[in-house]
Each structure stands twice: as structure tokens, then as C-alpha cells.
Amino acid sequence: MAAAKNQAAFLIKAGTPLEVGDAPLPTAGPGELVVKNAAIAINPLDCHMQDVGVFVQQWPAVFGCDVAGKVYEAGPDVQDFKKGDRVIGHAINLVSGRPQDGAFSLYTVIPANKAAILPDAISFTDGVVVPFAIETAVCALSLKEPGVAMPGVSTPALGLPYPSLENPAPSLGKTLVIYGGSSSVGSMTTQLATAAGIHVISVAGAHNFEFSKQCGAAQVFDHKDPSLVEKIVEAVGKSGQAEFVGIFDAIATPETYTHDLAILAQLGGGHLACVHPPPSEVPANVKAGMIFAVNDIATPVWKDYVTPALQAGKIQCLPPPTIVGKGLEFIQECLKKSKAGVSATKLVVEL
Ligand SMILES: NC(=O)c1ccc[n+]([C@@H]2O[C@H](COP(=O)([O-])OP(=O)(O)OC[C@H]3O[C@@H](n4cnc5c(N)ncnc54)[C@H](OP(=O)(O)O)[C@@H]3O)[C@@H](O)[C@H]2O)c1
């Protein structure tokens, strides 16, 4: 059998197109897996990394967060995975800076505690939409104490329970508003929150109401509706739940912050968990924070939940992938499409 050869899509300099070239074949250290990627997915973060080199620690850079494929090598102490296992995983070049930890490669190193077996019935191109979004969702929902997202910005601490495999999950009597219910992060957070027994009211485009309900939202409102704030406040009031937790804002723009703060003002405050730095000034009854989606808080979910939940259909591989092409060369095209904006889909490249 021919020796395995690796290639990666390199960013040589911020603001330039990715260049595909030969890369060293990585090896698995303690607690690591090398995955032979069959599919990778694109996230908006990748566009920022390409444009301005944010989070890049080492040039040329190889980044990307989502992989699906087969285990090529398991680290010496890894018990839960073996060579040949079908897996999905969260690649963490974002924090490590090491090129071998970037998804945009034929072979990628991922931490074994950010991987899960992908059931045979689920294709790699479907499964690859899950990893980064699910870790982000856990960080949005389940941190108990505020940590540091970036200098001067703390993480949110909603302290909500992990998702359950019970169907349906017992109600917690809590309502959470998810702004951006059709986005990758918003839809996965809707799925996990619902699976934790939380009543979700979401905000999405009118054409994505059914999609957001498929993810578990009890009610969905149009982000273009001029009466959005009033409608959300009314829906929370009539939800029949004992507690309003707050808002997870998966869009986090000046416009969404205006709506968030108006909703929170009318509902007596609550959490405001954001995917970007929150508004600089918030009232005393609003606990605002920014998620940072690489966190060991997700380890129990990776270890005990992802595979059985995928198997049982408790996690659906949503939003569905749009497969842009086969080969590392298509990543650049995906980045261009991602910058143009997507709606209720995740851009995916097959390898
Ligand atoms: N801090 C972190 O750790 C972290 C982690 C992951 C992601 N992020 C950030 O989170 C954001 C979302 O990422 P993603 O991958 O989920 O994005 P995405 O799937 O590419 O987002 C596309 C979706 O955004 C929705 N949208 C756009 N404007 C909206 C608005 N005003 N109100 C409601 N929905 C709106 C669109 O909804 P319609 O088509 O229905 O209109 C569309 O479905 C990005 O900015 C990303 O950089 C941060």
C-alpha cells in the first residue's frame, strides 16, 4: 500500500487566497486522534481568519474547525477510539495555533475528547455540520461560572443542564429566546436547549420558520418584523413557563443588540449570551457575555451524548449541508460563498 501523503489548504498571508500544497503527515500525541478527513465544513470564523489573520499564531496557517472522517491513528493513551472508526470532531487550531490542528487538510489532529463516533447511517457530509456548532451551543447554555472569552470580556454563565436523551425531555419551566434560529449556531443551540427541556422562542427569516421549528423552537418570529420586540415579549409572557432565562444572540449585530436590550428591559432583565462581544453598556439586571467555543464544558456532551443522540435522532445534522465540491481546492470557493451569506445551510467540502 502506498504511504499516506498529506496536503493542506494554506493561508500564506492574511487577505490572500488559500493555496493547496503538500503538508507533513501528522502523528497523534497523547489524548489525540489523527483523522483522515472525508468532509470538512466552513464557518464564518474561517472568513475572518483568512481576511485578517485573527487567531493565527503560526504562518503559513491551516485553520478550519469541523471534520468528519475515519480515525487514521489514535494517540497512545486513547481508549474510546481506534483506527478505522468513523468520527466527527472539533479541530482546535483556533486555540493551539498548530497547522496540524486545522480542518482544511487531508489529515487533521483533533483532541479525542472533542470527537464522537458517527453512526453508520449518517454520511460524513451530514455529520460534519455538527462539531463546532455543538460545542458553541454547550458553551452558550451550560457554563455555570463566567470565564474569560477575550481580554475584558467574560463568558456567559446560563448554568442550564446538559441535553437529555429522554424523548421528550422533561420541562424545566424555563424560556430562552434564541436570536438567529436558522443559523448553524442558533439552530444547534435550539436543538440542545430543547433536548434539555427548555422552551425556545426563536427569531429567524420568515422563510425559515419551519426549519427552526424542526430544530425544536416552540414559536418563531421574523427578524424583519417591525413589531418583533413586542411579539417576543408577549410570547414569553404567554409561554406558560415559570422563568425567563434570557436571550442567546447568535447574530450579535448592533440591530440585534437593540432588540435584545428592548426585550430584556420589558421582561425584567436576564442573560444576554452573544457570539461576539456584547454591548459595552448594559443595565444592572442584564448579565451579558460572549461565548468562546473551545471549552472543556463540552467534554461530557462529546463523550456521552453526541453518538447516542445522533443514533436516536435527538440531534439532527442541521442545518443541512450544501456540498460545494470535492477536494481541498473547493475550500476557497466556500469561503467566498460564506462571505456572501448563507441561509439555513452549512457549506461543506468532500475530500
Ligand atoms: N464566539 C464564538 O465562540 C463563536 C462560535 C461560533 C460562531 N460564532 C459567530 O456566530 C455567528 C453565527 O455563526 P453561524 O455559523 O451560525 O452563521 P451562519 O449559519 O452562517 O448564519 C447564517 C444565518 O444567519 C441568519 N441571520 C442573519 N441575520 C439575521 C438577523 N438579523 N436575525 C436573525 N437571523 C439572522 C440567517 O437567517 P435567515 O436566512 O433565516 O434570515 C442565516 O440563516 C457568526 O458571526 C460567527 O462568527 C462565534
The ligand as an ORCA input file, in Angstrom:
! r2SCAN-3c Opt
* xyz 0 1
  N     -17.889     33.294     19.873
  C     -17.820     32.060     19.399
  O     -17.199     31.184     20.006
  C     -18.488     31.726     18.095
  C     -18.592     30.374     17.700
  C     -19.252     30.083     16.509
  C     -19.777     31.113     15.743
  N     -19.606     32.404     16.128
  C     -20.186     33.507     15.352
  O     -21.590     33.291     15.352
  C     -22.173     33.861     14.190
  C     -23.099     32.824     13.573
  O     -22.337     31.757     13.035
  P     -23.087     30.639     12.186
  O     -22.086     29.696     11.679
  O     -24.230     30.133     12.974
  O     -23.653     31.556     10.998
  P     -24.486     31.188      9.695
  O     -25.145     29.859      9.826
  O     -23.595     31.404      8.515
  O     -25.586     32.365      9.721
  C     -26.497     32.476      8.674
  C     -27.885     32.716      9.245
  O     -27.916     33.971      9.910
  C     -29.268     34.358      9.952
  N     -29.411     35.807     10.171
  C     -28.720     36.804      9.567
  N     -29.141     37.998     10.044
  C     -30.116     37.739     10.969
  C     -30.925     38.540     11.811
  N     -30.845     39.871     11.799
  N     -31.779     37.921     12.649
  C     -31.887     36.574     12.686
  N     -31.164     35.747     11.891
  C     -30.280     36.334     11.050
  C     -29.805     33.967      8.591
  O     -31.174     33.751      8.804
  P     -32.307     33.784      7.669
  O     -31.695     33.230      6.407
  O     -33.365     32.924      8.265
  O     -32.729     35.223      7.504
  C     -28.988     32.715      8.235
  O     -29.718     31.507      8.343
  C     -21.012     34.299     13.301
  O     -20.816     35.683     13.450
  C     -19.819     33.533     13.885
  O     -18.595     34.176     13.633
  C     -18.976     32.732     17.293
*
